[in-house]
Amino acid sequence: MQLTIFTDYGLRSLMYLAAQPDRICSVREISEHYGISRNHLVKVVHRLAQLGLIHSRKGKGGGIQLAKPPEKFLLGNLVRQLEPNMNLVECFNQNTNTCKVVSACQLKYYLFEANESFIQTLNRHTLADAVTDKTLFLAVSRPE
C-alpha cells in the first residue's frame, strides 16, 4: 500500500506546524521548506482546514496553525481522514467491484484486517511523537 501524495503533503504540513506550534505559518513557507508545489499544497491546506485540523487566517498576518496541540492528533486517524479511500483491492469498493471470485475469496478479509492493523499501529503515536526533536526535524526536512 502506498499513501497518496495528497496524504503525504498533508502529513508533512501538519508535522511542520507541530514543530512550531506557537507560530502562524504560511503555505508559501511550507512549500518552500519542502520544495513542493505551492498550488498543490494550497489544495491540501484547504482540505486540512475543512477537516478542522488547522485554523486558517487570510490577509496580513494570516496563515495556518494547528487547531489543537500536536499531542491530540493520532497519526492513524489523520491518515484515515486524508486518504480518499483505503481500498487495497478492487473488492473493497462494493459499488465498483467486478471481481468474479469475490464470493469465494477470503483474501479480502485478511487485507481488511491488515489495513486496520496499519491504522491501529499509527494510532499508538501522535503528531507530537513524529517531531520529538523539533529543531532537528526542521533542519533535516529542508530541501538541499
N, CA, C and O atoms as CSV, one atom per row, in Angstrom:
chain,resi,resn,atom,element,x,y,z
A,1,MET,N,N,0.841,-1.175,0.000
A,1,MET,CA,C,0.000,0.000,0.000
A,1,MET,C,C,0.887,1.239,0.000
A,1,MET,O,O,1.919,1.283,0.670
A,2,GLN,N,N,0.473,2.228,-0.751
A,2,GLN,CA,C,1.191,3.494,-0.761
A,2,GLN,C,C,0.187,4.616,-0.557
A,2,GLN,O,O,-0.856,4.665,-1.211
A,3,LEU,N,N,0.516,5.512,0.354
A,3,LEU,CA,C,-0.343,6.667,0.581
A,3,LEU,C,C,-0.211,7.623,-0.597
A,3,LEU,O,O,0.821,7.656,-1.268
A,4,THR,N,N,-1.252,8.392,-0.841
A,4,THR,CA,C,-1.225,9.351,-1.939
A,4,THR,C,C,-0.300,10.517,-1.610
A,4,THR,O,O,0.029,10.762,-0.449
A,5,ILE,N,N,0.109,11.222,-2.645
A,5,ILE,CA,C,0.923,12.444,-2.464
A,5,ILE,C,C,0.138,13.444,-1.611
A,5,ILE,O,O,0.713,14.156,-0.788
A,6,PHE,N,N,-1.170,13.488,-1.817
A,6,PHE,CA,C,-2.028,14.395,-1.056
A,6,PHE,C,C,-1.878,14.124,0.445
A,6,PHE,O,O,-1.697,15.052,1.233
A,7,THR,N,N,-1.953,12.864,0.828
A,7,THR,CA,C,-1.806,12.491,2.235
A,7,THR,C,C,-0.390,12.777,2.722
A,7,THR,O,O,-0.204,13.273,3.834
A,8,ASP,N,N,0.599,12.469,1.906
A,8,ASP,CA,C,1.996,12.744,2.246
A,8,ASP,C,C,2.187,14.234,2.535
A,8,ASP,O,O,2.747,14.602,3.567
A,9,TYR,N,N,1.722,15.081,1.628
A,9,TYR,CA,C,1.855,16.530,1.820
A,9,TYR,C,C,1.057,17.001,3.028
A,9,TYR,O,O,1.491,17.898,3.751
A,10,GLY,N,N,-0.095,16.406,3.245
A,10,GLY,CA,C,-0.904,16.766,4.409
A,10,GLY,C,C,-0.185,16.444,5.704
A,10,GLY,O,O,-0.147,17.265,6.620
A,11,LEU,N,N,0.381,15.255,5.784
A,11,LEU,CA,C,1.108,14.862,6.991
A,11,LEU,C,C,2.352,15.719,7.187
A,11,LEU,O,O,2.656,16.138,8.304
A,12,ARG,N,N,3.070,15.977,6.097
A,12,ARG,CA,C,4.270,16.823,6.210
A,12,ARG,C,C,3.912,18.233,6.676
A,12,ARG,O,O,4.623,18.822,7.490
A,13,SER,N,N,2.824,18.762,6.166
A,13,SER,CA,C,2.381,20.102,6.581
A,13,SER,C,C,2.026,20.115,8.058
A,13,SER,O,O,2.405,21.032,8.787
A,14,LEU,N,N,1.300,19.101,8.495
A,14,LEU,CA,C,0.926,19.018,9.907
A,14,LEU,C,C,2.157,18.855,10.792
A,14,LEU,O,O,2.213,19.420,11.885
A,15,MET,N,N,3.141,18.089,10.330
A,15,MET,CA,C,4.375,17.922,11.098
A,15,MET,C,C,5.138,19.244,11.188
A,15,MET,O,O,5.698,19.577,12.233
A,16,TYR,N,N,5.154,19.988,10.091
A,16,TYR,CA,C,5.823,21.289,10.082
A,16,TYR,C,C,5.173,22.209,11.115
A,16,TYR,O,O,5.861,22.890,11.876
A,17,LEU,N,N,3.849,22.218,11.131
A,17,LEU,CA,C,3.123,23.046,12.096
A,17,LEU,C,C,3.337,22.538,13.518
A,17,LEU,O,O,3.427,23.332,14.454
A,18,ALA,N,N,3.417,21.223,13.682
A,18,ALA,CA,C,3.638,20.640,15.010
A,18,ALA,C,C,5.016,20.998,15.557
A,18,ALA,O,O,5.198,21.115,16.769
A,19,ALA,N,N,5.977,21.170,14.668
A,19,ALA,CA,C,7.332,21.533,15.089
A,19,ALA,C,C,7.411,22.990,15.537
A,19,ALA,O,O,8.384,23.405,16.166
A,20,GLN,N,N,6.373,23.760,15.203
A,20,GLN,CA,C,6.328,25.186,15.557
A,20,GLN,C,C,4.910,25.549,16.006
A,20,GLN,O,O,4.269,26.400,15.389
A,21,PRO,N,N,4.423,24.925,17.056
A,21,PRO,CA,C,3.011,25.060,17.414
A,21,PRO,C,C,2.565,26.472,17.794
A,21,PRO,O,O,1.374,26.778,17.735
A,22,ASP,N,N,3.489,27.318,18.175
A,22,ASP,CA,C,3.122,28.679,18.581
A,22,ASP,C,C,3.216,29.698,17.451
A,22,ASP,O,O,2.913,30.875,17.646
A,23,ARG,N,N,3.634,29.248,16.273
A,23,ARG,CA,C,3.784,30.147,15.121
A,23,ARG,C,C,2.623,30.007,14.155
A,23,ARG,O,O,2.026,28.938,14.027
A,24,ILE,N,N,2.316,31.096,13.481
A,24,ILE,CA,C,1.398,31.050,12.344
A,24,ILE,C,C,2.289,30.971,11.113
A,24,ILE,O,O,3.136,31.838,10.899
A,25,CYS,N,N,2.103,29.942,10.311
A,25,CYS,CA,C,2.961,29.690,9.155
A,25,CYS,C,C,2.189,29.917,7.865
A,25,CYS,O,O,0.965,29.793,7.834
A,26,SER,N,N,2.903,30.246,6.810
A,26,SER,CA,C,2.260,30.447,5.510
A,26,SER,C,C,2.420,29.203,4.639
A,26,SER,O,O,3.339,28.405,4.825
A,27,VAL,N,N,1.504,29.060,3.685
A,27,VAL,CA,C,1.583,27.959,2.726
A,27,VAL,C,C,2.871,28.090,1.924
A,27,VAL,O,O,3.542,27.096,1.647
A,28,ARG,N,N,3.207,29.300,1.558
A,28,ARG,CA,C,4.436,29.544,0.795
A,28,ARG,C,C,5.662,29.060,1.568
A,28,ARG,O,O,6.543,28.405,1.011
A,29,GLU,N,N,5.703,29.386,2.838
A,29,GLU,CA,C,6.818,28.972,3.704
A,29,GLU,C,C,6.952,27.443,3.728
A,29,GLU,O,O,8.056,26.911,3.609
A,30,ILE,N,N,5.834,26.751,3.880
A,30,ILE,CA,C,5.857,25.284,3.939
A,30,ILE,C,C,6.256,24.701,2.592
A,30,ILE,O,O,7.053,23.765,2.530
A,31,SER,N,N,5.702,25.251,1.507
A,31,SER,CA,C,6.038,24.721,0.175
A,31,SER,C,C,7.515,24.937,-0.135
A,31,SER,O,O,8.157,24.064,-0.720
A,32,GLU,N,N,8.057,26.082,0.248
A,32,GLU,CA,C,9.484,26.343,0.033
A,32,GLU,C,C,10.343,25.454,0.933
A,32,GLU,O,O,11.398,24.974,0.517
A,33,HIS,N,N,9.887,25.240,2.161
A,33,HIS,CA,C,10.645,24.408,3.100
A,33,HIS,C,C,10.819,22.991,2.561
A,33,HIS,O,O,11.902,22.413,2.651
A,34,TYR,N,N,9.748,22.438,2.003
A,34,TYR,CA,C,9.791,21.067,1.496
A,34,TYR,C,C,10.133,20.973,0.016
A,34,TYR,O,O,10.389,19.882,-0.493
A,35,GLY,N,N,10.139,22.106,-0.678
A,35,GLY,CA,C,10.394,22.072,-2.113
A,35,GLY,C,C,9.268,21.396,-2.883
A,35,GLY,O,O,9.512,20.640,-3.823
A,36,ILE,N,N,8.034,21.676,-2.474
A,36,ILE,CA,C,6.871,21.075,-3.136
A,36,ILE,C,C,5.998,22.165,-3.759
A,36,ILE,O,O,6.112,23.341,-3.411
A,37,SER,N,N,5.138,21.765,-4.671
A,37,SER,CA,C,4.281,22.689,-5.399
A,37,SER,C,C,3.363,23.475,-4.461
A,37,SER,O,O,2.609,22.898,-3.678
A,38,ARG,N,N,3.443,24.795,-4.556
A,38,ARG,CA,C,2.578,25.649,-3.746
A,38,ARG,C,C,1.120,25.445,-4.132
A,38,ARG,O,O,0.245,25.393,-3.268
A,39,ASN,N,N,0.856,25.328,-5.443
A,39,ASN,CA,C,-0.520,25.156,-5.905
A,39,ASN,C,C,-1.148,23.886,-5.339
A,39,ASN,O,O,-2.300,23.894,-4.904
A,40,HIS,N,N,-0.391,22.808,-5.349
A,40,HIS,CA,C,-0.910,21.551,-4.800
A,40,HIS,C,C,-1.092,21.672,-3.287
A,40,HIS,O,O,-2.076,21.183,-2.732
A,41,LEU,N,N,-0.147,22.321,-2.634
A,41,LEU,CA,C,-0.218,22.471,-1.185
A,41,LEU,C,C,-1.419,23.315,-0.768
A,41,LEU,O,O,-2.001,23.073,0.289
A,42,VAL,N,N,-1.797,24.294,-1.576
A,42,VAL,CA,C,-2.984,25.110,-1.282
A,42,VAL,C,C,-4.213,24.208,-1.171
A,42,VAL,O,O,-5.032,24.382,-0.269
A,43,LYS,N,N,-4.342,23.249,-2.080
A,43,LYS,CA,C,-5.474,22.310,-2.051
A,43,LYS,C,C,-5.426,21.443,-0.795
A,43,LYS,O,O,-6.451,21.190,-0.163
A,44,VAL,N,N,-4.239,20.996,-0.447
A,44,VAL,CA,C,-4.067,20.165,0.744
A,44,VAL,C,C,-4.450,20.958,1.992
A,44,VAL,O,O,-5.192,20.466,2.843
A,45,VAL,N,N,-3.946,22.176,2.096
A,45,VAL,CA,C,-4.221,23.025,3.257
A,45,VAL,C,C,-5.714,23.344,3.352
A,45,VAL,O,O,-6.275,23.385,4.446
A,46,HIS,N,N,-6.345,23.566,2.216
A,46,HIS,CA,C,-7.787,23.815,2.201
A,46,HIS,C,C,-8.528,22.625,2.819
A,46,HIS,O,O,-9.453,22.803,3.612
A,47,ARG,N,N,-8.118,21.426,2.451
A,47,ARG,CA,C,-8.749,20.214,2.995
A,47,ARG,C,C,-8.458,20.069,4.488
A,47,ARG,O,O,-9.344,19.687,5.253
A,48,LEU,N,N,-7.242,20.366,4.907
A,48,LEU,CA,C,-6.906,20.305,6.331
A,48,LEU,C,C,-7.805,21.240,7.134
A,48,LEU,O,O,-8.244,20.902,8.233
A,49,ALA,N,N,-8.072,22.415,6.575
A,49,ALA,CA,C,-8.955,23.380,7.238
A,49,ALA,C,C,-10.395,22.867,7.263
A,49,ALA,O,O,-11.082,22.988,8.277
A,50,GLN,N,N,-10.849,22.297,6.152
A,50,GLN,CA,C,-12.207,21.737,6.102
A,50,GLN,C,C,-12.403,20.653,7.158
A,50,GLN,O,O,-13.471,20.547,7.760
A,51,LEU,N,N,-11.379,19.864,7.372
A,51,LEU,CA,C,-11.441,18.777,8.351
A,51,LEU,C,C,-11.315,19.277,9.791
A,51,LEU,O,O,-11.501,18.506,10.732
A,52,GLY,N,N,-11.002,20.559,9.965
A,52,GLY,CA,C,-10.851,21.124,11.295
A,52,GLY,C,C,-9.524,20.801,11.949
A,52,GLY,O,O,-9.380,20.920,13.165
A,53,LEU,N,N,-8.548,20.389,11.139
A,53,LEU,CA,C,-7.234,20.038,11.674
A,53,LEU,C,C,-6.360,21.266,11.881
A,53,LEU,O,O,-5.473,21.274,12.735
A,54,ILE,N,N,-6.617,22.293,11.101
A,54,ILE,CA,C,-5.863,23.548,11.214
A,54,ILE,C,C,-6.835,24.721,11.229
A,54,ILE,O,O,-7.985,24.613,10.803
A,55,HIS,N,N,-6.337,25.841,11.733
A,55,HIS,CA,C,-7.039,27.116,11.624
A,55,HIS,C,C,-6.339,27.907,10.532
A,55,HIS,O,O,-5.112,27.907,10.442
A,56,SER,N,N,-7.113,28.568,9.719
A,56,SER,CA,C,-6.569,29.347,8.613
A,56,SER,C,C,-7.049,30.783,8.736
A,56,SER,O,O,-8.234,31.041,8.953
A,57,ARG,N,N,-6.109,31.720,8.595
A,57,ARG,CA,C,-6.439,33.151,8.637
A,57,ARG,C,C,-5.934,33.801,7.366
A,57,ARG,O,O,-4.782,33.618,6.973
A,58,LYS,N,N,-6.803,34.558,6.730
A,58,LYS,CA,C,-6.420,35.241,5.495
A,58,LYS,C,C,-5.938,36.653,5.794
A,58,LYS,O,O,-6.185,37.203,6.867
A,59,GLY,N,N,-5.243,37.222,4.814
A,59,GLY,CA,C,-4.816,38.610,4.915
A,59,GLY,C,C,-3.483,38.785,5.609
A,59,GLY,O,O,-2.771,37.825,5.901
A,60,LYS,N,N,-3.165,40.067,5.865
A,60,LYS,CA,C,-1.895,40.394,6.512
A,60,LYS,C,C,-1.835,39.755,7.900
A,60,LYS,O,O,-2.778,39.849,8.686
A,61,GLY,N,N,-0.721,39.111,8.177
A,61,GLY,CA,C,-0.566,38.413,9.449
A,61,GLY,C,C,-1.292,37.081,9.482
A,61,GLY,O,O,-1.356,36.422,10.519
A,62,GLY,N,N,-1.838,36.691,8.338
A,62,GLY,CA,C,-2.574,35.432,8.259
A,62,GLY,C,C,-1.658,34.250,8.055
A,62,GLY,O,O,-0.439,34.398,7.974
A,63,GLY,N,N,-2.241,33.104,7.976
A,63,GLY,CA,C,-1.502,31.871,7.771
A,63,GLY,C,C,-2.267,30.711,8.366
A,63,GLY,O,O,-3.483,30.775,8.542
A,64,ILE,N,N,-1.549,29.660,8.671
A,64,ILE,CA,C,-2.184,28.466,9.220
A,64,ILE,C,C,-1.486,28.023,10.494
A,64,ILE,O,O,-0.309,28.303,10.723
A,65,GLN,N,N,-2.255,27.322,11.313
A,65,GLN,CA,C,-1.767,26.849,12.598
A,65,GLN,C,C,-2.590,25.618,12.977
A,65,GLN,O,O,-3.747,25.501,12.573
A,66,LEU,N,N,-2.012,24.713,13.741
A,66,LEU,CA,C,-2.758,23.545,14.195
A,66,LEU,C,C,-3.979,23.985,15.001
A,66,LEU,O,O,-3.922,24.968,15.740
A,67,ALA,N,N,-5.074,23.255,14.855
A,67,ALA,CA,C,-6.309,23.576,15.563
A,67,ALA,C,C,-6.257,23.149,17.030
A,67,ALA,O,O,-7.020,23.647,17.857
A,68,LYS,N,N,-5.353,22.224,17.341
A,68,LYS,CA,C,-5.185,21.775,18.723
A,68,LYS,C,C,-3.743,21.321,18.909
A,68,LYS,O,O,-3.010,21.197,17.928
A,69,PRO,N,N,-3.326,21.073,20.132
A,69,PRO,CA,C,-1.936,20.661,20.360
A,69,PRO,C,C,-1.590,19.380,19.596
A,69,PRO,O,O,-2.444,18.511,19.424
A,70,PRO,N,N,-0.338,19.262,19.135
A,70,PRO,CA,C,0.070,18.092,18.356
A,70,PRO,C,C,-0.121,16.765,19.090
A,70,PRO,O,O,-0.270,15.721,18.454
A,71,GLU,N,N,-0.118,16.797,20.406
A,71,GLU,CA,C,-0.322,15.579,21.200
A,71,GLU,C,C,-1.730,15.024,21.046
A,71,GLU,O,O,-1.982,13.864,21.373
A,72,LYS,N,N,-2.640,15.838,20.554
A,72,LYS,CA,C,-4.052,15.438,20.432
A,72,LYS,C,C,-4.376,14.773,19.095
A,72,LYS,O,O,-5.483,14.265,18.913
A,73,PHE,N,N,-3.435,14.770,18.166
A,73,PHE,CA,C,-3.659,14.188,16.844
A,73,PHE,C,C,-3.059,12.787,16.774
A,73,PHE,O,O,-1.842,12.635,16.873
A,74,LEU,N,N,-3.882,11.774,16.607
A,74,LEU,CA,C,-3.394,10.411,16.409
A,74,LEU,C,C,-3.076,10.222,14.931
A,74,LEU,O,O,-3.876,10.576,14.066
A,75,LEU,N,N,-1.908,9.664,14.648
A,75,LEU,CA,C,-1.452,9.543,13.258
A,75,LEU,C,C,-2.380,8.687,12.397
A,75,LEU,O,O,-2.636,9.028,11.242
A,76,GLY,N,N,-2.879,7.599,12.934
A,76,GLY,CA,C,-3.784,6.744,12.165
A,76,GLY,C,C,-5.064,7.466,11.777
A,76,GLY,O,O,-5.548,7.329,10.653
A,77,ASN,N,N,-5.604,8.231,12.706
A,77,ASN,CA,C,-6.815,8.999,12.403
A,77,ASN,C,C,-6.544,10.035,11.321
A,77,ASN,O,O,-7.393,10.281,10.464
A,78,LEU,N,N,-5.363,10.643,11.359
A,78,LEU,CA,C,-5.004,11.619,10.325
A,78,LEU,C,C,-4.944,10.952,8.954
A,78,LEU,O,O,-5.476,11.481,7.978
A,79,VAL,N,N,-4.299,9.798,8.884
A,79,VAL,CA,C,-4.206,9.080,7.604
A,79,VAL,C,C,-5.602,8.724,7.107
A,79,VAL,O,O,-5.904,8.901,5.927
A,80,ARG,N,N,-6.446,8.229,7.991
A,80,ARG,CA,C,-7.806,7.844,7.598
A,80,ARG,C,C,-8.590,9.052,7.072
A,80,ARG,O,O,-9.377,8.922,6.134
A,81,GLN,N,N,-8.375,10.224,7.677
A,81,GLN,CA,C,-9.078,11.428,7.231
A,81,GLN,C,C,-8.547,11.951,5.898
A,81,GLN,O,O,-9.316,12.439,5.069
A,82,LEU,N,N,-7.251,11.851,5.695
A,82,LEU,CA,C,-6.637,12.421,4.496
A,82,LEU,C,C,-6.681,11.501,3.284
A,82,LEU,O,O,-6.772,11.969,2.149
A,83,GLU,N,N,-6.619,10.220,3.518
A,83,GLU,CA,C,-6.573,9.265,2.410
A,83,GLU,C,C,-7.988,9.099,1.843
A,83,GLU,O,O,-8.911,8.769,2.588
A,84,PRO,N,N,-8.169,9.323,0.543
A,84,PRO,CA,C,-9.517,9.290,-0.039
A,84,PRO,C,C,-10.213,7.943,0.128
A,84,PRO,O,O,-11.428,7.886,0.320
A,85,ASN,N,N,-9.466,6.892,0.057
A,85,ASN,CA,C,-10.013,5.575,0.378
A,85,ASN,C,C,-8.850,4.687,0.780
A,85,ASN,O,O,-7.695,4.924,0.424
A,86,MET,N,N,-9.188,3.692,1.509
A,86,MET,CA,C,-8.159,2.744,1.938
A,86,MET,C,C,-8.410,1.401,1.253
A,86,MET,O,O,-8.139,0.342,1.818
A,87,ASN,N,N,-8.925,1.463,0.040
A,87,ASN,CA,C,-9.237,0.255,-0.714
A,87,ASN,C,C,-7.964,-0.357,-1.283
A,87,ASN,O,O,-7.419,0.122,-2.277
A,88,LEU,N,N,-7.506,-1.405,-0.646
A,88,LEU,CA,C,-6.280,-2.060,-1.096
A,88,LEU,C,C,-6.501,-2.855,-2.374
A,88,LEU,O,O,-5.598,-2.977,-3.201
A,89,VAL,N,N,-7.693,-3.390,-2.530
A,89,VAL,CA,C,-8.025,-4.175,-3.722
A,89,VAL,C,C,-9.426,-3.784,-4.195
A,89,VAL,O,O,-10.192,-3.157,-3.463
A,90,GLU,N,N,-9.738,-4.160,-5.408
A,90,GLU,CA,C,-10.997,-3.782,-6.051
A,90,GLU,C,C,-12.234,-4.141,-5.229
A,90,GLU,O,O,-13.180,-3.356,-5.162
A,91,CYS,N,N,-12.237,-5.305,-4.610
A,91,CYS,CA,C,-13.440,-5.766,-3.915
A,91,CYS,C,C,-13.748,-4.986,-2.635
A,91,CYS,O,O,-14.813,-5.172,-2.048
A,92,PHE,N,N,-12.841,-4.120,-2.195
A,92,PHE,CA,C,-13.126,-3.279,-1.036
A,92,PHE,C,C,-14.232,-2.274,-1.349
A,92,PHE,O,O,-14.927,-1.813,-0.444
A,93,ASN,N,N,-14.395,-1.937,-2.618
A,93,ASN,CA,C,-15.436,-0.992,-3.028
A,93,ASN,C,C,-16.573,-1.767,-3.695
A,93,ASN,O,O,-16.464,-2.161,-4.856
A,94,GLN,N,N,-17.647,-1.979,-2.967
A,94,GLN,CA,C,-18.763,-2.771,-3.473
A,94,GLN,C,C,-19.451,-2.116,-4.668
A,94,GLN,O,O,-20.065,-2.809,-5.479
A,95,ASN,N,N,-19.358,-0.799,-4.787
A,95,ASN,CA,C,-20.016,-0.089,-5.894
A,95,ASN,C,C,-19.335,-0.317,-7.236
A,95,ASN,O,O,-19.997,-0.303,-8.274
A,96,THR,N,N,-18.027,-0.526,-7.229
A,96,THR,CA,C,-17.295,-0.670,-8.493
A,96,THR,C,C,-16.653,-2.046,-8.665
A,96,THR,O,O,-15.958,-2.286,-9.652
A,97,ASN,N,N,-16.875,-2.933,-7.730
A,97,ASN,CA,C,-16.243,-4.250,-7.767
A,97,ASN,C,C,-16.763,-5.092,-8.937
A,97,ASN,O,O,-17.971,-5.257,-9.110
A,98,THR,N,N,-15.838,-5.615,-9.729
A,98,THR,CA,C,-16.197,-6.532,-10.815
A,98,THR,C,C,-15.447,-7.862,-10.692
A,98,THR,O,O,-15.463,-8.677,-11.615
A,99,CYS,N,N,-14.800,-8.072,-9.563
A,99,CYS,CA,C,-14.032,-9.302,-9.361
A,99,CYS,C,C,-14.978,-10.504,-9.343
A,99,CYS,O,O,-15.983,-10.504,-8.631
A,100,LYS,N,N,-14.651,-11.506,-10.118
A,100,LYS,CA,C,-15.517,-12.681,-10.263
A,100,LYS,C,C,-15.391,-13.673,-9.109
A,100,LYS,O,O,-16.274,-14.508,-8.912
A,101,VAL,N,N,-14.315,-13.589,-8.355
A,101,VAL,CA,C,-14.117,-14.573,-7.288
A,101,VAL,C,C,-14.469,-14.027,-5.906
A,101,VAL,O,O,-14.219,-14.687,-4.898
A,102,VAL,N,N,-15.035,-12.851,-5.855
A,102,VAL,CA,C,-15.270,-12.182,-4.579
A,102,VAL,C,C,-16.092,-13.032,-3.604
A,102,VAL,O,O,-15.832,-13.002,-2.401
A,103,SER,N,N,-17.050,-13.765,-4.083
A,103,SER,CA,C,-17.897,-14.550,-3.176
A,103,SER,C,C,-17.159,-15.741,-2.560
A,103,SER,O,O,-17.550,-16.226,-1.499
A,104,ALA,N,N,-16.114,-16.207,-3.205
A,104,ALA,CA,C,-15.369,-17.362,-2.701
A,104,ALA,C,C,-14.009,-16.992,-2.123
A,104,ALA,O,O,-13.320,-17.847,-1.566
A,105,CYS,N,N,-13.625,-15.753,-2.246
A,105,CYS,CA,C,-12.277,-15.313,-1.866
A,105,CYS,C,C,-12.222,-14.876,-0.402
A,105,CYS,O,O,-13.076,-14.122,0.064
A,106,GLN,N,N,-11.230,-15.348,0.295
A,106,GLN,CA,C,-11.026,-14.966,1.693
A,106,GLN,C,C,-9.961,-13.882,1.850
A,106,GLN,O,O,-9.825,-13.291,2.922
A,107,LEU,N,N,-9.215,-13.627,0.792
A,107,LEU,CA,C,-8.114,-12.665,0.853
A,107,LEU,C,C,-8.576,-11.296,1.335
A,107,LEU,O,O,-7.869,-10.637,2.096
A,108,LYS,N,N,-9.751,-10.866,0.900
A,108,LYS,CA,C,-10.240,-9.530,1.263
A,108,LYS,C,C,-10.318,-9.344,2.778
A,108,LYS,O,O,-10.080,-8.248,3.285
A,109,TYR,N,N,-10.651,-10.418,3.500
A,109,TYR,CA,C,-10.755,-10.324,4.956
A,109,TYR,C,C,-9.383,-10.119,5.598
A,109,TYR,O,O,-9.240,-9.361,6.558
A,110,TYR,N,N,-8.392,-10.796,5.060
A,110,TYR,CA,C,-7.032,-10.650,5.589
A,110,TYR,C,C,-6.471,-9.268,5.270
A,110,TYR,O,O,-5.795,-8.655,6.096
A,111,LEU,N,N,-6.755,-8.792,4.076
A,111,LEU,CA,C,-6.293,-7.452,3.694
A,111,LEU,C,C,-6.993,-6.379,4.519
A,111,LEU,O,O,-6.370,-5.397,4.921
A,112,PHE,N,N,-8.271,-6.562,4.769
A,112,PHE,CA,C,-9.002,-5.611,5.603
A,112,PHE,C,C,-8.404,-5.590,7.009
A,112,PHE,O,O,-8.211,-4.524,7.594
A,113,GLU,N,N,-8.114,-6.778,7.546
A,113,GLU,CA,C,-7.505,-6.880,8.873
A,113,GLU,C,C,-6.133,-6.197,8.899
A,113,GLU,O,O,-5.809,-5.491,9.854
A,114,ALA,N,N,-5.336,-6.404,7.862
A,114,ALA,CA,C,-4.019,-5.766,7.773
A,114,ALA,C,C,-4.156,-4.249,7.710
A,114,ALA,O,O,-3.385,-3.522,8.336
A,115,ASN,N,N,-5.130,-3.782,6.959
A,115,ASN,CA,C,-5.390,-2.351,6.839
A,115,ASN,C,C,-5.740,-1.751,8.204
A,115,ASN,O,O,-5.229,-0.694,8.575
A,116,GLU,N,N,-6.601,-2.426,8.933
A,116,GLU,CA,C,-6.987,-1.954,10.263
A,116,GLU,C,C,-5.800,-1.982,11.222
A,116,GLU,O,O,-5.654,-1.084,12.052
A,117,SER,N,N,-4.958,-2.998,11.115
A,117,SER,CA,C,-3.755,-3.074,11.960
A,117,SER,C,C,-2.810,-1.912,11.674
A,117,SER,O,O,-2.195,-1.360,12.586
A,118,PHE,N,N,-2.703,-1.548,10.402
A,118,PHE,CA,C,-1.883,-0.411,9.985
A,118,PHE,C,C,-2.352,0.865,10.694
A,118,PHE,O,O,-1.546,1.594,11.271
A,119,ILE,N,N,-3.650,1.121,10.646
A,119,ILE,CA,C,-4.212,2.318,11.283
A,119,ILE,C,C,-4.043,2.245,12.800
A,119,ILE,O,O,-3.680,3.238,13.430
A,120,GLN,N,N,-4.301,1.092,13.383
A,120,GLN,CA,C,-4.157,0.938,14.836
A,120,GLN,C,C,-2.716,1.164,15.287
A,120,GLN,O,O,-2.476,1.777,16.327
A,121,THR,N,N,-1.766,0.674,14.510
A,121,THR,CA,C,-0.351,0.894,14.839
A,121,THR,C,C,-0.030,2.380,14.814
A,121,THR,O,O,0.615,2.895,15.727
A,122,LEU,N,N,-0.477,3.067,13.774
A,122,LEU,CA,C,-0.243,4.511,13.697
A,122,LEU,C,C,-0.940,5.249,14.835
A,122,LEU,O,O,-0.428,6.259,15.319
A,123,ASN,N,N,-2.083,4.766,15.264
A,123,ASN,CA,C,-2.821,5.425,16.342
A,123,ASN,C,C,-2.168,5.264,17.712
A,123,ASN,O,O,-2.639,5.841,18.692
A,124,ARG,N,N,-1.110,4.502,17.787
A,124,ARG,CA,C,-0.338,4.430,19.037
A,124,ARG,C,C,0.630,5.614,19.148
A,124,ARG,O,O,1.335,5.762,20.146
A,125,HIS,N,N,0.651,6.449,18.109
A,125,HIS,CA,C,1.573,7.580,18.060
A,125,HIS,C,C,0.825,8.852,17.674
A,125,HIS,O,O,-0.172,8.819,16.952
A,126,THR,N,N,1.333,9.968,18.175
A,126,THR,CA,C,0.712,11.259,17.889
A,126,THR,C,C,1.578,12.074,16.933
A,126,THR,O,O,2.715,11.714,16.627
A,127,LEU,N,N,1.014,13.159,16.484
A,127,LEU,CA,C,1.755,14.097,15.643
A,127,LEU,C,C,2.977,14.621,16.397
A,127,LEU,O,O,4.033,14.833,15.801
A,128,ALA,N,N,2.834,14.826,17.691
A,128,ALA,CA,C,3.971,15.284,18.509
A,128,ALA,C,C,5.090,14.244,18.518
A,128,ALA,O,O,6.268,14.600,18.498
A,129,ASP,N,N,4.729,12.967,18.547
A,129,ASP,CA,C,5.737,11.896,18.521
A,129,ASP,C,C,6.552,11.931,17.231
A,129,ASP,O,O,7.729,11.569,17.221
A,130,ALA,N,N,5.922,12.367,16.148
A,130,ALA,CA,C,6.590,12.378,14.838
A,130,ALA,C,C,7.639,13.480,14.727
A,130,ALA,O,O,8.479,13.449,13.828
A,131,VAL,N,N,7.594,14.446,15.629
A,131,VAL,CA,C,8.566,15.557,15.594
A,131,VAL,C,C,9.116,15.815,16.999
A,131,VAL,O,O,9.074,16.942,17.493
A,132,THR,N,N,9.627,14.769,17.632
A,132,THR,CA,C,10.095,14.910,19.014
A,132,THR,C,C,11.223,15.927,19.147
A,132,THR,O,O,11.240,16.702,20.103
A,133,ASP,N,N,12.156,15.939,18.216
A,133,ASP,CA,C,13.230,16.937,18.218
A,133,ASP,C,C,12.892,17.960,17.138
A,133,ASP,O,O,13.274,17.803,15.978
A,134,LYS,N,N,12.179,19.000,17.528
A,134,LYS,CA,C,11.658,19.983,16.571
A,134,LYS,C,C,12.755,20.677,15.773
A,134,LYS,O,O,12.618,20.863,14.564
A,135,THR,N,N,13.831,21.055,16.433
A,135,THR,CA,C,14.929,21.745,15.750
A,135,THR,C,C,15.563,20.847,14.699
A,135,THR,O,O,15.793,21.271,13.566
A,136,LEU,N,N,15.842,19.623,15.074
A,136,LEU,CA,C,16.426,18.672,14.132
A,136,LEU,C,C,15.463,18.396,12.984
A,136,LEU,O,O,15.876,18.357,11.825
A,137,PHE,N,N,14.189,18.207,13.292
A,137,PHE,CA,C,13.193,17.943,12.250
A,137,PHE,C,C,13.179,19.063,11.215
A,137,PHE,O,O,13.206,18.798,10.013
A,138,LEU,N,N,13.138,20.298,11.670
A,138,LEU,CA,C,13.099,21.433,10.739
A,138,LEU,C,C,14.390,21.541,9.940
A,138,LEU,O,O,14.366,21.920,8.769
A,139,ALA,N,N,15.515,21.211,10.563
A,139,ALA,CA,C,16.804,21.304,9.868
A,139,ALA,C,C,16.945,20.243,8.780
A,139,ALA,O,O,17.390,20.552,7.674
A,140,VAL,N,N,16.577,19.012,9.074
A,140,VAL,CA,C,16.794,17.931,8.106
A,140,VAL,C,C,15.691,17.818,7.063
A,140,VAL,O,O,15.883,17.167,6.035
A,141,SER,N,N,14.541,18.437,7.306
A,141,SER,CA,C,13.445,18.304,6.345
A,141,SER,C,C,13.515,19.334,5.223
A,141,SER,O,O,12.690,19.311,4.309
A,142,ARG,N,N,14.489,20.233,5.284
A,142,ARG,CA,C,14.659,21.237,4.214
A,142,ARG,C,C,15.213,20.588,2.953
A,142,ARG,O,O,16.009,19.653,3.036
A,143,PRO,N,N,14.795,21.080,1.774
A,143,PRO,CA,C,15.389,20.547,0.536
A,143,PRO,C,C,16.836,21.000,0.411
A,143,PRO,O,O,17.221,22.032,0.959
A,144,GLU,N,N,17.633,20.226,-0.310
A,144,GLU,CA,C,19.057,20.581,-0.481
A,144,GLU,C,C,19.250,21.514,-1.640
A,144,GLU,O,O,20.378,21.914,-1.929
